[in-house]
Amino acid sequence: MLRKKSINTMRHDPDTVYRVVSRAVSSALPRFMRDDVIASMLLAVLEGKLLLEHVGARMKDYVTGYNREYDTFKTLSLDAPMGGTDLRRIDLLEAPAPYEPEDDEDDDMVMLRGGQSLWR
């Protein structure tokens, strides 16, 4: 019954359904991403997969689906080869310079060496 009501509302009053879905989707998302999530949710309402009453609660599922589809926040591996080459990201990292103590240290400073503190 609720499914038929959602589909009929979408067919006869799409502007209201668009406003409901648009309010549910966070405006903090980038515009292109927000528009795709809204379109996915509107299609789900029209197909009967999403009820209007559950739009707010299921919004996170559609954002997660978008991220999985387009790998928006994909974590890259340092060992994976870069596109079209044998070069890896880890090969581009530079080793940090070794620590070299300064000669003009303050006498009141406490230096920790080997787990022991030495007062000068």
Number of C-alpha atoms within 10 A of each C-alpha: 5 12 17 14 13 20 22 15 17 21 13 10 11 15 12 12 21 16 11 17 21 20 13 17 21 14 10 7 12 9 10 8 15 18 14 14 26 22 15 16 26 23 14 17 25 21 15 18 14 19 19 22 12 11 22 14 9 15 18 15 12 18 21 13 14 17 15 12 9 10 11 11 8 9 7 8 11 13 11 12 14 12 8 6 7 9 13 15 14 12 10 9 9 7 6 6 6 6 6 6 7 7 6 6 11 9 8 8 10 13 13 10 8 6 7 9 10 10 10 10
